[in-house]
Amino acid sequence: ARWFSDSEAVVSTQSTGIHRFSKATMPIGNLFKNCTYYWGFSSFISYFINHPLYTPPGCNLCVYLGLGTYLFGELGNFSCHIAFMNMRPAGSRTRVIPMPDSNPFTLLFHLVSCPNYTYEVLSWIGF
């Protein structure tokens, strides 16, 4: 149950607190589709993590390496979302090309067009 509340909190916080939309582009049907995806995937993962035959990793280095990779990816993803938010002032409809700012995590804008997805994949690999 804890996994459900955490994933749902991330989705709703990200949608309401970080993103700025110029108009309502998300149909209400997508809300149910997105929630079904997050709840379904978290159920899938929690089944294997909480299964009685679950065997924890034998190597502590692997756990810490995965945790570090996950946290690095999440911090990079958050930094990219903040950079996206700062591209469009509140209430405006201006569109600009994303560029890196003083945050070193945004340097990935020079290499890929959507670094937030690159960081998200990295955090899933760490998970």
Secondary structure, DSSP 4 states (H G I P E B T S, - for coil): -HHHHHHHHHHHHIIIII---SS--S-HHHHHHHHHHHHHHHHHHHHHHS-TT----S-HHHHHHHHHHHHHHHHHHHHHHHHHHHHS-TT----------SSGGGGGGGT-S-HHHHHHHHHHHH-
